Amino acid sequence: MAVRRSNPVLTRLGQVAQAERQTGYAAPPPGYGPPQGYPSPVSTGRAMTLDDVVTRTIMLVLLTVAVAAVSWFTLRVGPVAFLAAAGSSIAGLVLALVISFARVTNPLVISLYAVLEGVVLGVISRVFEYAFPGIVVQAVVGTLAVFGGMAVLYKTRVLRATPRFTRWVIGALIGVVALSMLNWVFAIFGGDLGLVYYGPNQKAGLLAIVFSLVCIGVGALTFILDFDAVEQGVRYGLPERYAWYCAFGLLVGLVFLYWQILRLLGYLRQ
């Protein structure tokens, strides 16, 4: 099971929006005209809306779930399944980095990422379900509950992506990823930091449970940054194609959160 990517995939959308406006991709926000002495930006298509992001996010989630179901029923637990999961995980990691840093908005490339994640989800989820019946449904419900709860907290402005909040979340996220990677390196060489265990049959201690709770908390808070970035993108009039990039960022967050909840439930079921 690969260590998932950090997610402020979407946190740079405000800067992207400004760059797009300067190069003439999007119109200024309502009520604002172009700076004096500069030509008006030339629109190259419809601007992104919140509905566009929601629709594409649902499409990517459904694609991921569909592929996960296929891999669940077609790949029996064994060397072939684990090889497929490992290969898809590595390919997904590389593709996610490319999409994130190159700001890829091609729906086919982003859909390929969803397919790769679906393969990993199906194989690993089946392993956990075999060891702990009912755990997958619990993890899915938990993931949706956390996502929905963060959406409500953002909508009601209980939590806001202030500069201080953003710095804190990104710092915590970097720490979580760094510790996870360090634990993975130690595990390769037979060591054990006790932070992360990679299979349902490995006995986890209190430290692993606490670390999973921290990961879930940090992963949940990143959604506040993502929601704010999407809102900024819509406000600045990003081109419609960026809805795919936003949906990709949200999918990364959902997959990360699902893995953390699944792992925590596995620890508790032991």
C-alpha positions as CSV (number, residue, x, y, z in Angstrom):
1,M,0.0,0.0,0.0
2,A,1.7,3.2,-1.1
3,V,2.0,6.3,1.0
4,R,-0.5,8.7,-0.5
5,R,0.3,12.0,-1.8
6,S,-0.2,15.2,0.1
7,N,-3.0,17.2,-1.2
8,P,-2.9,20.7,-1.6
9,V,-3.0,19.9,-5.3
10,L,-5.5,22.8,-5.5
11,T,-3.8,25.4,-3.2
12,R,-2.1,27.2,-6.2
13,L,-5.3,27.8,-8.1
14,G,-5.5,31.4,-7.0
15,Q,-2.1,32.1,-8.6
16,V,-3.1,30.1,-11.7
17,A,-6.2,32.2,-12.0
18,Q,-4.2,35.4,-11.9
19,A,-1.8,34.1,-14.5
20,E,-4.6,33.0,-16.7
21,R,-6.2,36.5,-16.5
22,Q,-2.9,38.1,-17.4
23,T,-2.5,36.0,-20.5
24,G,-6.1,36.6,-21.5
25,Y,-7.8,33.3,-20.7
26,A,-10.4,34.6,-18.3
27,A,-12.4,37.7,-17.8
28,P,-12.1,39.8,-14.6
29,P,-14.4,39.2,-11.7
30,P,-17.8,40.9,-11.9
31,G,-17.6,44.6,-11.1
32,Y,-14.0,45.0,-12.1
33,G,-12.6,46.2,-15.4
34,P,-9.2,45.8,-16.9
35,P,-6.4,48.0,-15.5
36,Q,-6.2,51.4,-17.2
37,G,-4.0,51.3,-20.2
38,Y,-4.3,47.5,-20.7
39,P,-6.5,45.7,-23.2
40,S,-9.4,43.7,-22.0
41,P,-8.7,39.9,-21.6
42,V,-9.9,37.8,-24.4
43,S,-12.1,34.9,-23.3
44,T,-11.3,31.5,-25.0
45,G,-14.3,29.7,-23.6
46,R,-16.8,29.4,-20.8
47,A,-15.5,30.0,-17.3
48,M,-15.4,27.2,-14.7
49,T,-18.4,26.9,-12.3
50,L,-18.9,25.1,-9.1
51,D,-21.3,22.7,-10.8
52,D,-18.6,21.8,-13.3
53,V,-16.3,20.8,-10.4
54,V,-19.0,18.8,-8.6
55,T,-20.0,17.0,-11.8
56,R,-16.4,16.0,-12.7
57,T,-15.6,15.0,-9.2
58,I,-18.6,12.6,-9.1
59,M,-17.5,11.2,-12.5
60,L,-14.0,10.5,-11.3
61,V,-15.2,9.0,-8.0
62,L,-17.7,6.7,-9.9
63,L,-14.9,5.7,-12.3
64,T,-12.6,4.9,-9.4
65,V,-15.3,2.8,-7.7
66,A,-16.2,1.0,-10.9
67,V,-12.6,0.0,-11.5
68,A,-12.2,-1.0,-7.9
69,A,-15.2,-3.3,-8.1
70,V,-13.7,-4.9,-11.3
71,S,-10.3,-5.5,-9.7
72,W,-12.0,-6.7,-6.5
73,F,-13.9,-9.5,-8.4
74,T,-11.3,-10.3,-11.0
75,L,-8.0,-10.2,-9.2
76,R,-7.8,-12.9,-6.5
77,V,-5.7,-12.2,-3.5
78,G,-2.2,-13.4,-4.4
79,P,1.0,-12.5,-6.2
80,V,-0.7,-11.3,-9.4
81,A,-3.1,-9.1,-7.5
82,F,-0.4,-7.6,-5.3
83,L,1.8,-7.0,-8.4
84,A,-1.0,-5.2,-10.1
85,A,-1.7,-3.1,-7.0
86,A,2.0,-2.2,-6.6
87,G,2.5,-1.3,-10.2
88,S,-0.7,0.8,-10.3
89,S,0.3,2.5,-7.1
90,I,3.7,3.5,-8.4
91,A,2.3,4.6,-11.7
92,G,-0.5,6.5,-9.9
93,L,2.1,8.3,-7.8
94,V,4.2,9.4,-10.8
95,L,1.1,10.5,-12.7
96,A,-0.2,12.4,-9.7
97,L,3.0,14.3,-9.5
98,V,3.0,15.1,-13.2
99,I,-0.6,16.3,-13.1
100,S,0.0,18.4,-9.9
101,F,3.2,20.2,-11.0
102,A,2.3,20.5,-14.7
103,R,-1.3,21.5,-13.9
104,V,-2.6,18.9,-16.4
105,T,-6.3,19.5,-17.3
106,N,-6.7,16.7,-19.9
107,P,-9.6,14.6,-18.8
108,L,-8.1,11.4,-20.3
109,V,-4.9,11.7,-18.2
110,I,-6.9,12.5,-15.1
111,S,-9.2,9.6,-15.7
112,L,-6.2,7.3,-16.1
113,Y,-5.2,8.3,-12.6
114,A,-8.7,7.4,-11.4
115,V,-8.3,4.0,-13.1
116,L,-4.9,3.3,-11.4
117,E,-6.3,4.3,-8.0
118,G,-9.3,2.0,-8.6
119,V,-7.0,-1.0,-9.2
120,V,-5.2,-0.3,-5.9
121,L,-8.4,0.3,-4.0
122,G,-10.0,-2.9,-5.2
123,V,-7.1,-5.2,-4.3
124,I,-6.2,-3.7,-0.9
125,S,-9.8,-3.2,0.1
126,R,-10.5,-6.9,-0.6
127,V,-7.6,-7.9,1.6
128,F,-8.9,-5.9,4.5
129,E,-12.5,-7.1,3.9
130,Y,-11.3,-10.7,4.0
131,A,-9.5,-10.1,7.3
132,F,-12.2,-7.9,8.8
133,P,-15.7,-8.4,7.3
134,G,-17.6,-5.2,6.9
135,I,-14.6,-2.9,7.2
136,V,-14.8,-1.5,3.7
137,V,-18.4,-0.2,4.1
138,Q,-17.4,1.3,7.4
139,A,-14.4,3.0,5.8
140,V,-16.5,4.4,2.9
141,V,-19.2,5.7,5.3
142,G,-16.5,7.3,7.4
143,T,-14.8,8.9,4.4
144,L,-18.1,10.4,3.2
145,A,-19.0,11.6,6.7
146,V,-15.7,13.4,7.1
147,F,-15.9,14.9,3.7
148,G,-19.5,16.1,4.2
149,G,-18.7,17.4,7.6
150,M,-15.8,19.5,6.3
151,A,-18.0,20.8,3.5
152,V,-20.5,22.0,6.1
153,L,-17.8,23.6,8.3
154,Y,-16.5,25.4,5.2
155,K,-19.9,26.5,4.0
156,T,-20.9,27.9,7.4
157,R,-17.4,29.6,7.7
158,V,-16.7,27.8,10.9
159,L,-13.3,26.9,9.3
160,R,-11.7,29.3,6.9
161,A,-8.5,29.1,4.9
162,T,-6.7,32.0,6.5
163,P,-3.0,32.4,5.8
164,R,-2.1,31.1,9.3
165,F,-4.5,28.2,9.0
166,T,-3.1,27.3,5.5
167,R,0.5,27.4,6.8
168,W,-0.3,25.2,9.7
169,V,-2.1,22.6,7.6
170,I,0.6,22.5,5.0
171,G,3.3,22.2,7.6
172,A,1.4,19.4,9.4
173,L,0.9,17.7,6.0
174,I,4.5,17.8,5.1
175,G,5.4,16.3,8.5
176,V,2.9,13.5,8.1
177,V,4.2,12.6,4.6
178,A,7.8,12.8,5.8
179,L,7.2,10.5,8.7
180,S,5.2,8.1,6.6
181,M,8.0,7.9,4.0
182,L,10.6,7.4,6.7
183,N,8.6,4.6,8.2
184,W,8.3,3.0,4.7
185,V,12.1,3.2,4.2
186,F,12.7,1.6,7.6
187,A,10.2,-1.2,6.8
188,I,12.1,-2.0,3.5
189,F,15.2,-2.6,5.5
190,G,13.5,-4.6,8.2
191,G,13.2,-1.8,10.7
192,D,10.1,-0.6,12.5
193,L,9.2,2.9,13.7
194,G,5.8,1.8,14.7
195,L,4.0,4.6,12.9
196,V,2.4,2.7,9.9
197,Y,1.7,-1.0,9.3
198,Y,1.0,-2.1,5.8
199,G,-1.1,-5.2,6.2
200,P,-4.2,-6.3,8.2
201,N,-2.2,-9.1,9.9
202,Q,0.4,-6.8,11.4
203,K,-0.3,-6.0,15.1
204,A,-0.4,-2.2,15.6
205,G,0.5,-0.4,18.8
206,L,-0.8,2.8,20.4
207,L,1.6,4.9,18.4
208,A,0.3,3.6,15.1
209,I,-3.3,4.4,16.1
210,V,-2.4,7.9,17.2
211,F,-0.5,8.5,14.0
212,S,-3.5,7.3,12.0
213,L,-5.8,9.7,13.9
214,V,-3.4,12.6,13.2
215,C,-3.3,11.6,9.4
216,I,-7.1,11.6,9.3
217,G,-7.3,15.0,11.0
218,V,-4.7,16.6,8.7
219,G,-6.3,15.0,5.7
220,A,-9.7,16.3,6.7
221,L,-8.4,19.8,7.1
222,T,-6.8,19.9,3.7
223,F,-10.4,19.8,2.3
224,I,-10.8,23.4,3.6
225,L,-7.8,24.5,1.5
226,D,-9.3,22.6,-1.5
227,F,-12.7,24.1,-1.1
228,D,-11.2,27.6,-0.8
229,A,-9.0,27.0,-3.9
230,V,-12.1,25.9,-5.9
231,E,-14.0,29.0,-4.8
232,Q,-11.1,31.2,-5.7
233,G,-10.9,29.6,-9.1
234,V,-14.6,30.1,-9.8
235,R,-14.3,33.7,-8.6
236,Y,-11.4,34.6,-10.8
237,G,-13.0,32.9,-13.8
238,L,-10.7,30.1,-14.6
239,P,-11.4,28.3,-17.9
240,E,-13.8,25.4,-17.7
241,R,-11.0,22.9,-18.3
242,Y,-9.7,23.5,-14.8
243,A,-12.7,21.8,-13.3
244,W,-10.9,18.6,-14.1
245,Y,-7.9,19.7,-12.2
246,C,-10.0,20.6,-9.2
247,A,-11.8,17.3,-9.4
248,F,-8.5,15.5,-9.5
249,G,-7.4,17.3,-6.3
250,L,-10.5,16.4,-4.5
251,L,-10.2,12.8,-5.6
252,V,-6.6,12.7,-4.2
253,G,-7.9,13.9,-0.9
254,L,-10.7,11.4,-0.8
255,V,-8.4,8.5,-1.6
256,F,-5.9,9.6,1.0
257,L,-8.7,9.9,3.6
258,Y,-10.2,6.5,2.8
259,W,-6.8,4.7,3.2
260,Q,-6.2,6.3,6.6
261,I,-9.7,5.4,7.8
262,L,-9.4,1.9,6.5
263,R,-6.0,1.5,8.2
264,L,-7.3,2.9,11.5
265,L,-10.3,0.6,11.4
266,G,-8.0,-2.3,10.8
267,Y,-5.9,-1.4,13.8
268,L,-9.0,-1.2,16.0
269,R,-10.5,-4.4,14.7
270,Q,-7.3,-6.3,15.7
